[in-house]
Amino acid sequence: MKGVQFLVAFVLLALASKLVSASDPGPLQDFYVAINDTKDGVFVNGTFCKDPKLATVEDFFLPGLNVPGNTSNQVGSMVTPANVQQIPGLNTLGISLFRIDYAPYGGLNPPHTYPRATEILVIVEGTLSVSFVTSNTDNRLFNKVLYPEDVFIFPKGMIHFQFNIGSTNAVAFATLSSQNPGVITIANVVFGSDPAINLDVFAKAFELDQNIVKQLQSRFWWDNN
């Protein structure tokens, strides 16, 4: 009996050790600054990296988030990113930042999701209605009106959006738990894929006439290409 108990304990310990070793290892140096030139770089976590001895202070700096984004577009918003593409020193650090500007009377950051990140949004100007929807089968809507200095969380992978319900410009800053969160704007991906998704799929999935689907695809495909 003691032998069986020992064997069970040993197996559980081995499984636990395997699970621990399967997690992402911590960085083995201070930073891995991303570079575009692959000739002399080492591929680490999605980008090529330069020799740490060649890093400069500019690799960790990005000016200009004080400049308002141009909201003169169909949705009335502009997202200004500060991720690993703009700040090479963010590579492997698991964090990024966005400035979001919203036009008055309905500026919208359309429904989207980040497959690799949780988002913390803080509003600094204006009034925003913010929402996210839970996964199937509940599909529960969480909605809140935010004012300056309010903070809201969008859980990882949840479809969410922000809508300016005020008469003035609105500005928010979002921090995400990924250097490259991989935004998926729902309408653009669904109706703007290249090549376009078969009309029969949408007609059946959304219970729409194919002519309506064609109209939607024509608008979003043009926007994306």
C-alpha positions in Angstrom: 0.0 0.0 0.0 2.8 2.4 0.9 4.4 1.6 -2.5 1.2 2.6 -4.3 1.0 5.9 -2.3 4.6 6.6 -3.1 4.1 6.0 -6.8 1.0 8.2 -6.9 2.9 11.0 -5.0 5.8 10.6 -7.4 3.6 10.9 -10.5 1.8 13.9 -9.2 5.2 15.6 -8.4 6.5 14.8 -11.8 3.4 16.2 -13.5 3.6 19.4 -11.4 7.3 19.8 -12.2 6.5 19.4 -15.9 3.8 22.0 -15.8 6.1 24.4 -14.1 8.9 23.9 -16.6 6.4 24.4 -19.5 5.7 28.0 -18.5 7.5 30.9 -20.3 11.0 31.4 -18.9 11.9 34.7 -17.4 14.3 37.0 -19.5 17.9 36.1 -19.1 19.2 39.6 -19.7 17.9 43.1 -19.0 16.2 43.7 -22.4 15.8 42.4 -26.0 15.6 45.5 -28.2 13.8 44.8 -31.4 15.3 45.5 -34.8 14.1 45.3 -38.4 17.4 44.1 -39.8 17.5 40.3 -39.5 21.1 40.0 -40.6 22.8 40.3 -37.2 19.8 39.8 -34.9 18.5 36.9 -32.8 14.8 36.0 -33.0 13.2 36.4 -29.6 9.4 36.5 -28.9 8.2 37.6 -32.3 11.0 40.0 -33.3 14.7 40.0 -34.1 16.8 41.7 -31.4 20.0 43.6 -31.4 23.0 43.0 -29.2 22.2 44.6 -25.8 25.5 46.4 -25.9 24.3 48.3 -29.0 21.1 49.6 -27.3 20.6 53.3 -27.0 18.2 55.4 -24.9 16.1 56.1 -28.0 15.2 52.4 -28.1 13.1 53.0 -25.0 11.5 56.4 -25.9 8.5 57.6 -28.0 7.5 61.2 -28.2 4.2 62.6 -29.4 1.4 61.0 -27.4 0.4 64.6 -26.4 -0.6 65.2 -30.1 -4.4 64.6 -30.7 -5.2 61.9 -33.3 -7.2 62.8 -36.4 -10.8 61.7 -35.9 -12.0 62.9 -39.3 -13.0 59.4 -40.5 -16.1 57.2 -40.7 -16.0 56.1 -37.1 -14.9 59.3 -35.6 -11.9 58.0 -33.6 -8.2 57.5 -33.9 -5.9 55.0 -32.0 -2.3 56.0 -31.6 -0.2 53.0 -30.6 2.9 52.7 -28.5 3.7 49.1 -28.8 6.9 47.1 -29.9 6.6 48.5 -33.4 7.0 52.1 -32.1 9.2 51.4 -29.0 11.7 48.6 -29.8 12.7 48.3 -26.1 9.3 46.9 -25.3 10.1 43.5 -26.8 9.6 40.7 -24.2 8.4 43.2 -21.6 4.7 42.2 -22.0 3.1 45.7 -22.0 2.0 48.4 -24.4 0.1 51.7 -24.5 -2.5 53.4 -26.8 -3.9 56.9 -27.0 -7.5 57.0 -28.3 -9.1 60.2 -29.5 -12.9 60.4 -30.0 -14.8 63.0 -32.0 -17.8 64.7 -30.3 -21.3 63.3 -30.6 -20.7 59.7 -31.4 -16.9 59.1 -31.9 -16.6 55.3 -31.8 -13.8 52.9 -31.2 -15.6 50.0 -33.0 -16.2 46.6 -31.5 -12.8 44.8 -31.3 -10.9 42.3 -29.3 -7.3 41.7 -28.2 -6.5 38.0 -28.4 -3.2 38.4 -26.4 -4.0 41.1 -23.9 -6.1 42.5 -21.1 -6.8 46.2 -21.3 -7.0 48.9 -18.6 -8.6 52.1 -20.0 -8.3 55.5 -18.2 -10.3 58.5 -19.6 -8.6 61.9 -19.3 -11.1 64.1 -21.2 -14.8 63.9 -22.1 -17.5 61.3 -21.4 -17.4 57.7 -22.8 -19.8 54.9 -22.8 -17.7 51.7 -22.6 -18.8 48.1 -22.9 -17.7 44.5 -23.3 -19.6 41.3 -24.0 -18.9 37.9 -22.4 -18.4 34.7 -24.3 -21.1 32.2 -25.3 -23.5 31.2 -24.1 -24.3 34.1 -21.7 -23.2 36.9 -24.1 -23.7 39.3 -21.2 -23.2 43.0 -21.8 -21.2 45.1 -19.3 -21.7 48.8 -19.8 -20.5 51.9 -17.9 -20.3 55.6 -18.5 -16.9 57.0 -17.7 -15.8 60.5 -16.8 -12.2 62.0 -16.5 -9.9 59.9 -14.3 -12.3 56.9 -14.3 -10.7 53.5 -15.0 -12.3 50.5 -16.7 -11.0 46.9 -17.4 -11.6 44.9 -20.6 -10.8 41.2 -19.9 -8.5 39.4 -22.4 -10.3 38.2 -25.5 -13.6 40.0 -24.8 -15.2 42.0 -27.6 -15.4 45.6 -26.4 -15.9 49.2 -27.6 -16.1 52.8 -26.5 -18.5 55.5 -27.7 -18.3 59.2 -27.1 -21.7 60.3 -25.7 -20.6 63.9 -25.0 -20.6 67.1 -26.9 -16.8 67.6 -26.7 -13.7 65.6 -27.8 -12.8 62.7 -25.6 -9.4 61.3 -24.9 -8.4 58.0 -23.2 -5.2 56.0 -22.6 -5.2 52.3 -22.6 -2.5 50.0 -21.2 -2.4 46.4 -22.5 -0.7 43.3 -21.1 1.2 42.5 -24.3 3.9 44.2 -26.3 1.9 43.3 -29.4 -1.8 42.6 -28.5 -3.0 41.9 -32.0 -6.2 43.9 -32.4 -9.1 42.3 -34.3 -11.7 44.8 -35.4 -14.8 42.6 -35.7 -16.5 44.3 -38.7 -13.3 44.6 -40.7 -12.3 41.0 -40.1 -15.7 39.5 -40.8 -16.7 41.6 -43.8 -13.3 42.8 -45.0 -11.3 39.6 -45.3 -9.1 39.1 -48.4 -10.3 37.1 -50.2 -13.9 37.7 -49.2 -15.7 35.0 -47.2 -18.4 33.1 -49.2 -21.7 34.9 -49.3 -23.6 31.8 -48.3 -21.8 31.6 -45.0 -22.9 35.1 -44.0 -26.4 34.8 -45.4 -26.9 31.7 -43.2 -25.0 32.8 -40.1 -26.6 36.3 -39.9 -29.9 35.4 -41.6 -29.4 38.1 -44.1 -30.2 38.5 -47.8 -27.1 38.0 -50.0 -27.5 41.5 -51.5 -27.1 43.0 -48.0 -24.0 40.9 -47.4 -22.6 42.1 -50.7 -23.1 45.7 -49.6 -21.4 45.2 -46.3 -18.5 43.4 -47.9 -18.0 46.1 -50.5 -17.7 48.8 -47.8 -15.4 47.0 -45.5 -13.3 45.3 -48.2 -12.6 48.7 -49.7 -11.7 50.1 -46.2 -9.2 47.3 -45.6 -7.5 47.2 -49.0 
